[in-house]
Amino acid sequence: MTKRAEFVEGRRTRAAAGQFFVNIEVRAQPNASEAKLLRALVDPEGRYSWVPAAALEDLGIMRRQPIWFTTPDGERVSRLAGYAFFTTEGAQTVDTVIFAEQGDPTILGGHALAAMNLVPDAQSKRLVAGQPLQLPTSAAP
């Protein structure tokens, strides 16, 4: 029996000029029937994706390692990270995910976007397929 994605509502985050939100599905495994559907801020400049810790825990995603960040006022804070599968706009990837705490936004970050070859179209406020990727020179025919 296939479960539907559960919509998870996180902290209300406002998009700045040129920013927008997309719906993402988060899974513990690529074909897992259980998924969380979230509304995430697209942040191609941010390295990591951030998902509410409770949603990740519900999926059985484990906390693996701390990652350190600096706040705008210079304070160092850490968040724990794990690995999750992200799906949006018909593309899927596995990526490092930050266990977002209370007050942290839900974000689809640059690593996941690049791995799915998706780029933000700020004018239409959606993600679109990127250009075909260049083959490494050693793999070229």
C-alpha positions in Angstrom: 0.0 0.0 0.0 1.5 3.4 -1.0 1.2 6.2 1.4 0.6 9.7 0.2 3.2 12.4 1.0 2.4 14.2 4.2 2.5 18.0 4.0 4.7 19.4 6.7 4.3 23.0 7.6 7.4 24.6 9.0 8.2 28.1 10.2 6.7 30.8 8.1 9.6 32.2 6.1 9.3 35.2 3.9 10.9 35.3 0.5 13.1 38.3 -0.3 13.0 39.9 -3.7 13.9 37.4 -6.3 13.4 34.4 -4.0 10.5 31.9 -4.2 9.2 28.6 -2.7 8.7 25.2 -4.3 7.1 22.0 -3.1 9.6 19.2 -2.4 9.3 15.6 -1.3 11.7 14.2 1.2 12.3 10.4 1.6 14.7 8.2 3.6 15.2 6.0 0.5 14.7 6.7 -3.2 11.6 4.5 -3.6 10.2 4.7 -0.1 6.5 5.0 0.0 6.6 7.3 3.0 7.5 10.9 2.2 7.1 14.3 3.6 5.9 17.1 1.3 7.3 20.5 2.3 7.2 24.0 1.0 10.9 25.1 0.8 12.6 28.3 0.0 14.9 28.0 -3.0 18.4 29.1 -2.0 20.9 28.3 -4.8 23.6 30.3 -2.9 23.2 28.2 0.3 25.1 25.0 0.3 22.7 22.7 2.3 19.0 21.9 2.3 17.3 22.4 5.7 14.2 20.3 6.7 12.4 20.3 10.1 14.0 17.8 12.4 10.7 16.2 13.3 9.9 15.5 9.6 13.3 13.8 9.2 13.0 11.8 12.4 9.5 10.6 11.3 11.1 9.3 8.1 13.8 7.5 10.1 16.6 9.6 8.8 19.5 9.5 11.2 21.6 12.4 12.5 25.1 11.7 11.3 27.4 14.7 11.9 27.5 18.2 13.2 28.1 21.1 10.7 29.1 24.5 11.9 27.6 27.8 10.7 28.1 31.5 11.6 25.2 33.8 12.3 25.1 37.3 10.9 26.3 38.6 14.2 29.3 36.3 14.2 28.1 33.6 16.6 29.1 30.0 15.8 26.3 27.5 15.9 26.1 23.8 14.9 23.3 21.8 13.4 23.3 18.0 12.9 23.1 16.7 9.4 22.0 13.4 7.8 21.2 12.2 4.3 17.9 12.4 2.5 16.4 11.9 -1.0 14.8 15.1 -2.5 12.3 15.2 -5.3 11.0 18.2 -7.1 10.0 19.1 -10.7 10.4 15.5 -11.7 14.1 15.3 -10.6 15.5 13.4 -7.6 18.8 13.4 -5.7 20.3 12.3 -2.4 22.0 15.0 -0.4 23.2 16.1 3.0 20.3 17.6 4.9 20.4 19.8 8.0 18.0 18.9 10.9 16.4 22.3 11.2 15.5 23.4 14.7 12.7 25.7 15.8 13.0 29.0 14.0 15.2 27.6 11.2 13.7 27.9 7.7 13.0 25.0 5.3 15.4 25.4 2.4 16.2 23.6 -0.8 19.9 24.4 -1.1 22.5 24.7 -3.9 23.9 21.2 -3.6 20.6 19.5 -4.2 19.7 22.0 -7.0 23.0 21.3 -8.8 22.7 17.5 -8.4 19.2 17.6 -10.0 20.4 20.1 -12.7 17.7 22.5 -11.8 18.1 26.3 -11.9 15.8 29.0 -10.5 13.9 31.1 -13.0 13.3 34.2 -10.8 11.0 35.8 -13.3 8.5 32.9 -13.4 9.3 31.9 -9.7 9.9 28.2 -10.6 12.7 25.7 -11.1 13.6 24.8 -14.7 15.9 22.2 -16.2 19.5 23.4 -16.6 21.6 23.1 -19.7 23.1 19.7 -20.6 26.1 19.0 -18.5 29.6 18.8 -20.0 31.1 15.3 -20.1 34.5 15.0 -18.5 37.2 15.0 -21.2 38.3 11.5 -20.3 34.7 10.2 -20.9 34.2 11.9 -24.3 33.9 9.6 -27.3 
